[in-house]
Amino acid sequence: MATIHIDQELLEQATQRAEAEGLNINDMIENYIRNLLRSPSPKKIRISPFVEELGEDLGLPADFDEREAYREHLEKKHK
């Protein structure tokens, strides 16, 4: 058993949420930490070389604006 310090208002909100889900606050926090530790860290996710190569052959300029291109596409489509 360990003690952690949490903002009182945050603790009250979390306790209400836990009770609404049929848990106590300790179980909710333990479940969250377990799930967090099971998930891969975003820093550890590697993109496979195959996926990296998919975007290399598009021939798009470095300053290509995807949103602007999509906006132009929609304007042309809905004329």
N, C-alpha and C positions, 0 to 999 in steps of 0.2 A: 504494500500500500504506500502511495506517495501523495504528497500534497502539491497542488499546482495553484497558481494565483490567476484568477480570471476576473475581468471587470464585472461588477455586481449586476449591472443592467443586462449585460450579455448572458450572464449565468441564469438570470431569471427567465429571459426569453428562451434560452436553450432548454431549461427545465420544463417550461410550458410545452415546447415542441416535442420533447421526449415523452412527456405524459400523454400528449395527443396521439403519439404513435405507439403507446402501450409499453414504453421503456422507462427506465430510470436514467438520470443524467449520466451516471457512471457507465452504464451499458452503451448509451448513445455515443459517448466520447470514445470508449474502447473500440466500438464498431467502426467509427470514423477513422481512427488511427490505423486499425488493421487494414481497412480498405485502401487507405492512403499508401501504406507500405507495400501492399500487393500490386498496386498500379505502377507501371514503369515511369520513371522520372522523365519529363519532357526532354531533358538533356541527354538521356540515354537512348532515345529513339533514333535509330539510324534509318535513313532512306536507302533502299537497295539501289545498286548501280543501275539496274534496269529502269527503275522509276525516275532516277535522276536524268537518264538519257532521253526520256520521253519529251522533255521540254527543250532540249538542246537544238533540235532540228527545225524549229518553227520559223527561224529567220526573222524574229521580231526585233525591232530596235531596242536598245537598252532603256530608252525613256518611254516605251509603249505604255499607254494608259488603258488598262482593261475596262475601267468604268466608262471612260469616254467612248471607247469602241462599242461597248454594249449599248450605251445611250444612242449612238448613231445608228446602230442596228435596229433598235426599237423605233426610232423616228422613221427610218426607211420602211420598216415593216408595216407601220400603222399610218402611212400616208393615204 
